[in-house]
Each structure stands twice: as structure tokens, then as C-alpha cells.
Amino acid sequence: MKKLVYLIPFILFGCSMTQRISYRTDNLPVTMKANTIPIMVDVRILTDGRAQIKENDILFKAESSTKLNGKTSCINSEKHYKKDSVSAQMTRIMVSHFNKAKLFKLALCNQSTYSAYYLTGTINCFYGEQGFSTAAAVGAQFGLLGALATAGVKTPGKIIIDIADIKLFKNDGTLVKDFGEFSKEYKEDLTADAYCWCIYNNINEKLKDYNMHLIEKIRTDLADVKFD
């Protein structure tokens, strides 16, 4: 039985399953008193600088189930972000969140001909890891009843999201504001499952929180800027 417990997850890990970087924005709360910055902004596809940072190597080399410090762990392996690049997906959900929060009069994604301003940034880190749940793996062997019995299982995790060189320009290249680097690290128990797809959902949820804080930073930093 013990061998079977560990065998099933690893068979399923090998299956090709595409993961997306996304979350719902239609149900996000909107602050009615929030000040909308009165400009149309083109958010350029974020530059992906992760491959140049050694700490990110494991995301590009390992499967979603891998060994970290001698323990089986789940990571958001790059191998399952197949349909589109991480940078494109992160940019699109950022634009969607900007618009829901009414940060700008309108935010567009990589459509520079329509706006007088553009925003750029470089992804340094989009990293998630958490412990593999043996309990969830055992539960999965017993079908629906087993899955229900192990629902809500959590394991310790760490998620880091870091975007640097966040800058707002006029379309002629004039720098309006350099927001610098914005980084958040989350260390907490995260919802687990039997097959390591959980980490993809968990990092998406933390990206939602990250973008909420980024929006407030941009709004605050531009509060005293006069726009034509």
C-alpha cells in the first residue's frame, strides 16, 4: 500500500496539464472613493528576467513535483505554463485588475497606438513551493469519499513575487515616474492536493493580493503628479 501511495501521484505528475496565470477580477471589491488617474496607459508585456537569476533555475529544470532539501515538494514548474508565456499572462491579468480597480482611466495590454503613456517592468521572481501532502495522496486513492475526507489539507509553503524597473513613460519616451522594485513574500500553510497542481492555484491567489498592493502603490506614488 505504501508504495502505491507514492506511485500514483508521480504517474499523474507526468501527465501534460496546462496551467494558467489568472484569477477572477469580476468579483473584486471596488473602492468607490478611489482616485482614478486620468490617463490611458498601455501596459507593455513585462520583460521576463527570471532566467538570469540563479534561484529561479529549478522552475525551468524540474517537474512540479521535485525534491527540495530532501523532501518531496510542489513547485510552479515552467513546464506547465505552455499556451502562453509567464510574462504575457502576468501582464494580462495585471491589466484586468488595473481596470477593475479603476486605477487609470483605461489600461490596455500592449496596444501602444491607443495611449499617450506606457508602463514597463521586469519579472525577477514568480516562485511558489509547498510541501507535498501524503494525506491528500492517500485520500485520492479512495475516489470522491477520499477526496472529501482530505479536503482542506494544507502544507507549509513559500511564494515570492517580484517585479522590478516598474516605470511610467510618456509615449515619446519621457520618464514620468520610476516606481522601482515591488516585491512580496508569503510564508504560510497553503491548500494542498494529491498531484501538485495546488501550487499553481495558490500562487495565482497570491498574485491577486500582490496586484492589489501594487495598485495602491502606483495610485499613491502618482497622487501628486500633474497630467495634461
C-alpha positions in Angstrom: 0.0 0.0 0.0 2.8 2.4 0.9 4.4 2.0 -2.5 1.1 2.6 -4.2 0.5 5.8 -2.3 3.7 7.4 -3.7 3.4 5.8 -7.1 0.0 7.2 -8.1 1.0 10.9 -7.7 4.2 10.5 -9.7 2.4 8.8 -12.6 -0.1 11.7 -12.7 2.7 14.3 -12.4 4.0 13.1 -15.7 0.7 13.9 -17.5 0.7 17.0 -19.6 -1.6 19.6 -17.9 -1.5 23.2 -18.9 -1.8 25.8 -16.1 -2.8 29.4 -16.4 -1.8 32.5 -14.6 -5.2 34.0 -13.9 -7.8 34.8 -11.3 -11.3 36.3 -11.3 -11.5 40.1 -11.3 -15.2 40.5 -11.8 -15.9 39.8 -8.1 -13.1 42.0 -6.7 -14.2 44.8 -4.4 -14.0 48.4 -5.8 -13.4 51.3 -3.5 -15.9 54.0 -4.6 -13.7 56.8 -3.3 -10.5 55.6 -5.0 -9.0 58.3 -7.2 -8.7 57.3 -10.8 -5.5 58.5 -12.5 -6.9 60.4 -15.5 -4.8 58.9 -18.3 -4.9 56.0 -20.7 -1.9 53.6 -20.2 -0.5 50.9 -22.3 1.0 48.2 -20.1 3.8 46.7 -22.2 4.4 42.9 -21.9 6.6 42.6 -18.8 10.2 41.6 -19.5 11.0 38.2 -18.1 14.3 38.3 -16.3 13.8 35.2 -14.2 16.2 33.0 -16.2 19.1 35.3 -15.3 18.5 34.8 -11.6 20.0 31.5 -10.2 17.4 31.0 -7.5 14.8 30.5 -10.3 16.7 27.7 -12.1 14.6 24.9 -10.5 11.4 26.2 -12.1 12.9 25.7 -15.5 14.6 22.4 -14.9 12.3 20.4 -12.6 8.8 18.9 -12.7 6.0 20.3 -10.5 6.9 17.5 -8.0 10.5 17.7 -7.0 12.9 17.3 -4.1 13.7 20.4 -2.0 16.0 19.9 0.9 15.5 16.2 0.8 11.7 16.4 0.9 9.1 15.9 -1.9 7.7 19.4 -2.7 5.4 21.1 -5.2 6.7 24.0 -7.3 5.1 26.0 -10.1 7.3 24.4 -12.7 7.6 26.3 -16.0 6.8 23.1 -17.9 3.1 23.5 -17.4 2.8 27.2 -18.5 2.6 26.1 -22.1 0.0 28.0 -24.0 1.5 31.4 -23.4 4.5 32.9 -21.7 4.5 33.7 -18.0 5.2 37.4 -18.8 2.3 37.7 -21.2 -0.1 36.0 -18.8 1.0 38.1 -15.8 0.6 41.3 -17.9 -2.9 40.5 -19.0 -4.2 39.7 -15.5 -2.5 42.9 -14.2 -4.3 45.0 -16.8 -7.6 43.3 -16.0 -7.0 44.1 -12.3 -6.0 47.7 -13.0 -9.2 48.3 -14.9 -11.4 46.6 -12.2 -9.8 48.8 -9.6 -10.2 51.9 -11.8 -6.5 52.7 -11.4 -6.3 54.5 -14.7 -9.0 55.9 -17.0 -8.2 52.9 -19.1 -5.4 50.3 -19.1 -4.5 48.5 -22.3 -2.3 45.5 -22.9 0.5 46.0 -25.5 -1.6 48.4 -27.7 0.7 51.4 -27.7 -1.0 53.2 -30.6 -4.1 54.0 -28.4 -2.5 55.6 -25.4 -0.2 58.6 -24.5 1.5 56.7 -21.7 3.0 53.3 -21.2 4.1 51.2 -18.2 7.0 48.7 -18.2 8.5 46.3 -15.7 10.8 43.2 -15.3 9.8 40.0 -13.6 12.6 38.9 -11.2 10.6 36.3 -9.4 7.4 34.3 -9.7 8.1 31.4 -7.5 6.0 29.1 -5.4 6.8 26.0 -3.4 5.0 23.9 -0.8 5.3 20.5 0.9 3.7 17.5 -0.8 0.7 16.2 1.0 0.8 12.4 1.6 -2.6 12.7 3.3 -4.1 14.1 0.1 -2.4 11.4 -2.0 -3.9 8.7 0.2 -7.3 10.3 0.0 -7.2 10.4 -3.8 -7.0 6.6 -3.9 -10.4 6.3 -2.4 -12.3 8.3 -5.0 -14.8 11.1 -4.1 -15.1 10.0 -0.5 -11.4 10.0 0.0 -11.1 13.4 -1.7 -13.8 14.8 0.6 -12.2 13.4 3.6 -8.9 15.1 2.9 -10.3 18.3 1.6 -8.8 21.3 3.3 -5.4 19.7 3.9 -2.6 22.3 4.0 1.1 22.2 3.8 3.8 24.8 4.6 4.6 27.0 1.6 6.5 30.0 0.3 5.6 32.3 -2.6 7.7 35.2 -3.8 6.6 37.6 -6.5 9.0 40.4 -7.5 8.7 42.9 -10.4 11.5 45.4 -10.8 12.1 48.5 -13.0 8.4 49.5 -12.9 8.2 52.7 -14.8 5.6 55.0 -16.4 6.6 56.8 -19.6 5.1 59.3 -22.0 4.9 57.8 -25.5 7.8 60.0 -26.5 10.0 58.1 -24.0 9.9 60.8 -21.3 10.0 59.2 -17.9 7.1 60.2 -15.7 7.6 58.0 -12.7 10.1 55.3 -11.6 8.3 53.1 -9.1 11.4 50.9 -8.6 11.0 47.3 -7.5 8.0 45.9 -5.8 8.4 42.6 -4.0 6.2 40.5 -1.7 7.0 37.2 0.0 4.3 34.9 1.5 5.1 32.2 4.1 2.1 30.3 5.3 0.2 27.0 5.2 -1.3 26.6 1.7 -4.1 24.4 0.4 -2.7 21.1 -0.9 -3.9 18.3 -3.2 -2.6 14.9 -4.3 -1.0 15.9 -7.6 0.9 19.2 -7.0 -1.5 21.3 -9.1 -2.3 23.2 -5.9 0.8 25.4 -6.1 -0.4 26.9 -9.3 -3.7 27.9 -7.8 -2.0 29.2 -4.7 0.4 31.4 -6.5 -2.5 32.8 -8.6 -4.2 33.8 -5.4 -1.1 35.5 -4.0 -0.7 37.3 -7.3 -4.1 38.8 -6.8 -3.0 40.1 -3.4 0.3 41.3 -4.9 -1.5 43.2 -7.7 -3.9 44.8 -5.1 -0.9 46.2 -3.2 0.9 47.3 -6.4 -2.2 49.2 -7.5 -2.2 51.1 -4.2 1.5 51.9 -4.5 1.0 53.2 -8.0 -2.0 55.3 -7.0 -0.1 56.7 -4.0 3.1 57.5 -5.9 1.2 59.3 -8.7 -1.1 61.3 -6.4 0.9 64.5 -6.8 1.8 64.1 -10.4 0.0 66.6 -12.8 -1.2 65.1 -16.0 -2.0 67.1 -19.1 
